[in-house]
Amino acid sequence: MSPKKHITLKHLLIGNNKFIGLKFHSDKVLNSMVKDLKDIAWNEEFGMYYLPNNKTNLDSVFNLFRGVAWINTNYFFQRSNSKNLDEAFDVYWFRKRQLPKGYRCCPDSYLDKLELKHYANNTVKTYVSCFERFINHYPEIDIDNIDEKNVRDYLKLLANKNWSNSYINQSINSIKFYYEIVLGMPNRFYEIERPRKERKLPIVLSKDEAKALIEATNNLKHKCILALLYSAGLRRSELLNLKIKDIDSKRMLIKINDAKGNKDRYTLLANTVLYDLRSYYLEYRPKNYLFEGQTKEKYSASSILNIINYACEKAGIKKHITSHTLRHSFATHLLENGTDLRYIQLLLGHNSTKTTEIYTHVASNSFNSIKNPLDL
């Protein structure tokens, strides 16, 4: 039987020295055993025992409590959720910026660590933007001396200015990344409260609107892009990373490589899209990626946005539409047609059906059986 007692390991930084923190509920057995560890001490501020952070002491902790308590290391050993991306790390935009006098730039060490951990270029831009906004809020304080109160005050300011919960969470991530990952002080801001996650319903097009959007452009490449985003439920990055070999016309499937979470998956290939793709290939002759720019480099994300905006205007669609709206519409229309939620989850590449279940809140057939009281 597994032990019921739990000890959580924490990184502690006390007087610029690194320590192993041992956090557990008061227990006579654990309180007695922990004193057998060499150099163990109690810290009133953090409310836990601690000892110098070295391999010998770490091994001693595991050896001492083996069979007595379960050691939770989720907060101790660093894990990276970053993707192993097939893209070059790009900071050219960072170097070429025209900045106002006195503007504090993100340290090079911050960029170096982002590159080392293989963060996506879009994530890099978000982290840098959020972190620079933060450090420029405190122009008179050395960034290494900014404390937890400063962080809390800044986050309160963002909340008071009605910044979204998503942006506040991104700001927290960017701040924690510097102090905990770049400077190696993992415990410095671990108790910063995060705003409650927003649960907003996705914007969805009707089937007629989706078809009108695709037909609104006379450019064959643009039409193929819009049709693939909708008919295959692709994320924008997945479409941009598609290669010619990923289109399996014999099985009528599209292979998505290294998608979110480093997962491969297959999704649907529509007959009408295959017909247009064949015409597109003969006209444009892409060499590597399915969609390429004029100089045969990978197509840009901003170009996708421009295509969607133009098509929306021409089709007379007033909703705020992004590439992800087409993905939401794909999932919703499958659900309305009776496709099992589990299959939709696989096509979208979601880890859990809980993520996919949001489409049950926007699918029209969820409401068809309900009689409006005004019509009774």
N, C-alpha and C positions, 0 to 999 in steps of 0.2 A: 504493500500500500504506500502511495506517495506521501511524503510528510505534509502536514497541514500548516506548519509554520512557514512564514515567508520573510525573506530579507531582501531588500532592494538596494542595489549598489548605485551610488551617485558619485559624480565628479564634484569635488570641492576644491575651491581655490582660497586659501587662507594665507594672508601675508605674501602673496605672489608664489606660494608653494602649492603643488598639486597633491591632493589627498584622496583616498578612497573613503566615501561616506557609506555607512551601513544604517539604513533606515528600516525599522520594524516596530510593530506594536509591542508595548511593554509586556514582557514575558519573563517569568522567573528563570526558566531554563536558559533562554537566549541571553538574558542579562548576566547570568553567571558564566556562561561559556565564552562570551565575547571578551571577558577580561583576561582570558588565556592568550589572546593575541598580543604579540610584541608591539610596543609603542602605541597601544590603543589609547584614545583619549575621548572625552565628551565635549561637543561643541553646543553651547546653549543657543546660539543664534540660529543654527540650522536644525537643532533638536535631534541630533544623531551622533553616534560614535564615528570616529574617523581614525585613519592611520596612513602613514606615507604611501604614496602611490608608486609601487614598484612591483615587479613580477613575483618576487618572493612573498610579499605580503598578500598579493592577490591569490597565489596558490595556497597560502595558509588559510585564507578565508574559506575557500572551497573545501580544503581538507578537513577543517575543523567542523564545518556544519553539514558535511556529507551524510545523508541519511536522517538528518535531524530537521533541516529546513531547506526549502526550495530557494535557490538564489536567483532573483530576478535581475537580469543584466540588460534589459531593454533600454535603460537610461544610461548605461555605462559604455557599451561597445557601439561605436558609431556605425550607422548604416546609411548608405546613400540610396535615395529613391530616384536618382538621376538616370536618364536613358543612355544606353550605349549607342549614340547617334552616328549615322553615316553622313556627317557633315563637318566641314572644317570650322574650327573655332574662329569666329570673326569679331575683331575689335577695331576694325578700320573706322567704323562709325564713331567709336569712342575717341580716337585720335584726331579725327578731322573736324570735331565740333568747334563751333565758335561760341565761346563762353564769356559771360560778363565778368568784369574785373572783380576780383575778390571771391569768385566762385570756388568752392572746395570740391575737388574731384575725388572720385573713388580711388583709394590707394591701389597701386599695382599689385600688391599682395592679395587683394580681394579678387582681382581678375585672374591672377595666377591660380588661386585655389578653385575658382569656378571652372577654369580650363582643366585642371587636374582631375576634377570630379566629373568631367564630361557633361556639364549642364548644357541644355539646348540654348541656341543663340537667342531665342525669344525670351527664355527664362533669364539669361544673362542681362538683357536689356531691362527687363522688369526689375531685377534685383538692384542693378546699378542706379536706375532712376529713383527707386524708392529709398535706397540708402543715401544717395546724394541729397535728396529732399530733406532727409532727416538730419544729416550732419550740417547742412547749411541753415538749419533752424537754430543751431547752436554755434554760430561763427566764432565766438570767443572762447569756446572750450575745446581743448585738445580731444580728438575723437577717442583716444585711449582712456581718457578720464571721464567720459560721459557715464553717469551712473543710472541705476534703475529708476530713480525718481524722475530723471530727465526723460527717460523712455516713456514712463507712464504719463507724464505731462504732455508729451508730444502726441501720444495716442489719444489722449482726451481731446486735444486740439483737433485732430482729424475727425473724431466722432462729432464734436460740436460744429464742425464745418460740413457735416453730412456726407463725408466720404463714405463709400460703400464698405460693408463688412469685408468684402473680398479684397479691396485695396488695403484696408487696415491689416488684414491677415498677411498680405504680401509684404507690407512694411515690417511687420513683426519678423517674418521669415528672413528678410534682407538684413535686419539689424542683428538677429541672433546668429546669422551666418558669419558676420564679421567677428563678433565677440567670442562666439563659441567654437567656430570652425577655423577661422583665420588666426585668431589670437590664442586659441586653445584654452578657453575658459568656459567649459561646458555648463557650469552651474550658475553663471552670472545672472541670466534673465529667465531661468526656467520656470519661475512662478508668475510671469507676466500673463494676465488674463487675456484670453482671446474673445472677440465678439461672437455671439451666437451665429452659427452658420445660417445664411438665408436659404429659404426653400422656395424659389420662384419657379413658376411653371414656364416651360419653353414656349416661344412663339412658333406657331405652326401654320404652314400654308395649306389651303385646300388643294385637292388634286387638280382642279382647274387652274388655280393660281400657279402651281408648280409647272404645269405644262405650258402655261402662257409665258412664264419666265424663261423657259428653255427656248421657246419659239420666238422670243422677242429679239434675238440676235441673228443677223445674217452671216456672221463670221463662223465658219465651220469649227475652228479650234475652240472658240468661246462656247459654242453650242455643246460640244463634247465635254468641256469642263463642267458646265452647269448640269448636264445630263448625268454625268458620273457622280457628282456630289450628291444628287438626289437619288438616283436609281441604285446606288451601291452603299449609300449611307456613310460616305467617307468623311473623315476629318480633313481639314485643309492641308495639313502637313502630310497626310497619307496620300492625297492626290498628287501633291508636288513631288513626292518620292517615288511615285509609280514608274516602273520601267517597262519597256515594250514586252519583255518576257513574262511580266506579271499578268498579262491578259491571256487567259486560257479559253480560247474560243471553242475547243472541242468539248469541254466540260461546262462551258458557260459560267465560269467563275473568275474572280479577280483575286490574286494573292496579295495580301497586305503584309509586308515584311517589317519587323522591328517596330511595331505600332506601340502605342502607349502601354507602358509596363513591360517593354521588351518582348512583346508577344507577336507571333505570326498568326494570321487567320485568313479565312476565305470569305468572300462576300459575293453577292449576285452580279451577273453581267446580263443586262437586258438585250434582247435581240435588236431593238431599234438603235441602241447605243453601239453595238458591235458593227452594224451597217454603217453608221456615221464614222466610227473609228477607222474603218477600212478606207473610206474616202479621205479622211483626214490624213492617214498615213501616206497615201499616194501623193497627196498635195504637199505636205510639209516635210516628209522624210526625216522624222526625229532620229537621232543617232543613239542616244543612251536613255535619257529620261523620256517618258511618254510625251510630256509637255515641256518644251524648251523655248528659251528666249531667242532673239534674233541672232545672237552669237553662239547658239547651241548650248548655253549654260542652262541650269535648272530654272524653271519658271518661277517668278517671284510671288510672294504672298500678297503684296500690294496690287499686283496685276489682277489677281483673283477678286479682290475687293472691288476694283474698278469695273470689272466685268459684271459683277452682281449689281452694283449701283446703277450702271447703265441699263441693264436688262429690266430692273425694277421700275425705273423711270419710264422706259418705253412701254412696259406692260401695264403701267398705271397702278402698280401695287404700292399702297401707302404704308404698309407695315415696315418696321425696321428689320431688314433682312441681312443676315450674314451667311457665310458658308455653313455654319453650324445649324442654321435654321433649316436648310435643306436636309441635313442629317436627321434633325428632329422630325421633319415632315415624313421622311422615309420610314422611320420607326413607327410613327403614329398611323400612317396609312396601312402598313403591314398589319398592325394590331386591329384596325378597323375592318380589315379583310378577313380576320379570323386566324391570323398566324399566331402560333403559340408563343408566349412571352419568352420561353427558354430559347427558341430558335432566333428570336430577335436579339436576345442577349448575345448569342454567338456571332451573329452577323455584325453587331456593333462593336464587339470586343470588350464588353463590360465584364468585370470580375464577378459581379453579383447581380442577381435578378432584382435586388433592391434598387439598384441604379436605374434599371430598365423600367421598373414599375411606375416611374413618374409619368410615363406616356398613357397610363390608364386614366390619368386625371384630365387629359386633353382629348382623348379619342372620343369621337362623337357617339359611337355605339354604346359608350358607358351611360349615355343620357337618353338614348332612344326609347327605352322602356318606361321612362318617367313621363307622366302626363302633366303638362303645365296646368296649374290651378285656374289660370285665366281661360283655358280652353275646355274646362270641365262643364 
